[in-house]
Each structure stands twice: as structure tokens, then as C-alpha cells.
Amino acid sequence: MSERRSPGYAADKDALRTRLRRIEGQVRGLQRMVEDDTYCIDVLTQISAATKALQAVALNLLEGHLHHCVHDAIVIGGPTADAKITEAAAAVRRLVRS
């Protein structure tokens, strides 16, 4: 279902990359915290912050997908629309489980 066209996040790609780099820095900070024997609760707090940041990126991507890819498929209609809706529902299920 991943045909070659611009993704729904194409217009926000720079902002997305900036957010992901920030999260990457958070994860590197977590590694340092463990290396430095930082108090467990402090490490867990930072893990929670990194997790929330990743979830925010995921929700942003999902919203873009719905507005762009799913919307376009619904305009086309038929099996293409059904497939995109099924694909989006599966992505939501994966996000909710994680």
C-alpha cells in the first residue's frame, strides 16, 4: 500500500526531522544517564518524556496520512479507499498497543 508519491508529511519534513533529532538527543541522554548510574526514577522519567515525544510524532504523521493519503483514496473511491481505511485502522491499532 505504499505507492511512490509524496508522503503526507512532505510539507512538514524539516520540522519532523528537527523533532526526531531532538528525540535522538533525548535517547543519547538516557544512555549517558545509565552510564553515569543516575537514579532509576530519574531515568524512568526521561524515558517517559522520550516516549511521549515519539507518540506525538506518530500522531502527527497519522493525522497527515489521514488528511493526505486517506482523503485522496476516498475521493477516488472503491477498493483503493477501502484499502487505505483498513491500512489507517491497522496503524491506529499498532499505536494504541504500543
Secondary structure as UniProt FT lines:
FT   TURN            8..9
FT   HELIX           10..12
FT   HELIX           13..35
FT   TURN            36..37
FT   HELIX           40..65
FT   HELIX           66..70
FT   HELIX           71..76
FT   HELIX           78..97
//
